[in-house]
Amino acid sequence: MDARVEHRGRLDEREVAAVLTVVEAATEADGVRPLNEHVMLHLRYGGDERAGAVLLYVGDDLAGYAHVDPTDPVEGPSGELVVHPAFRGRGHGHRLLQAVLERTGGRLRLWAHGGHPGAEALALSTGFAKIRSLWQMRRSLFAAIPGFELPDGVRLRTFRPGTSDQEGWVALNAKAFAHHPEQGSWTLEDLKRREQEPWFDPAGFFLAERPTGSDGADGGVTSGGVVSEAAADGGRLVGFHWTKVHGDGGHAHEPIGEVYVVGVDPAEQGGGLGKSLTLAGLSHLRSRGLAQVMLYVDESNTPAIHLYEKLGFTRWDVDVMYRK
């Protein structure tokens, strides 16, 4: 039966449900979710006004879906795609990818989660080259977690939803990840959508700040020392560690903690703040009774990998990006 391609901006409820069915079938078959969290969030809200969707139908059945994000003018558009397991091996993946390339003018960066051999074969056969690897690393939370001290004048507190912390965090995130467009381009709406997710817990979202007018007299705060909200009012945010607890089957595991994102103001880098924030988050996740913690890090970010290895993390899996 011939396949047909349809292009969309936002999706209606019926289309979203059909795409989620394809995603769940692929996750069950492959043991890894084919779309990243950012795409899944926007998908559940009907799409992303900055992005687009490509739907591949075989008869009345949705056989494949692709997300296309054109927002990076320097690196070019990026995409993720998935084909329902029942429709694989018939050239539908190639047809879907060609439709995406036609949409983007032949320029595309393509993510393949879990290093799936079928995804690699499709990419390489279509003229893509591997350009980036994103490691998933893990460590046991039963192993010892070192104590830590924050730099002089810096204190730790938790995030407060619905306050100026939201705008402050978005601004700091953009500054900390100015050279990482996927993370640094998050908007206030991106943050608010995550605040609505069942996994969101402000008690695991740590902010480091320098109180206004601080002369360093406060000194460091040791492990577990989170200051009260009242004492922290009026400070300047200089770093954060947003932790996450999830176990939705996306990585075929029981509930697991995640070093979701750690960011430090460039002016504060080199003083050990990133390591201290990481340890604060690990201590929190262990206090939740979790057995393991995971994180993602670029294979090219050797300083971060060395830090995480010193903290007991080892490589577990890999996501690969290809470019044409």
Summary of the structure (lengths in Angstrom):
residues: 324
radius of gyration: 21.0
end to end distance: 29.4
largest distance: 73.4
contacts: 997
relative contact order: 0.16
helix: 35%
strand: 29%
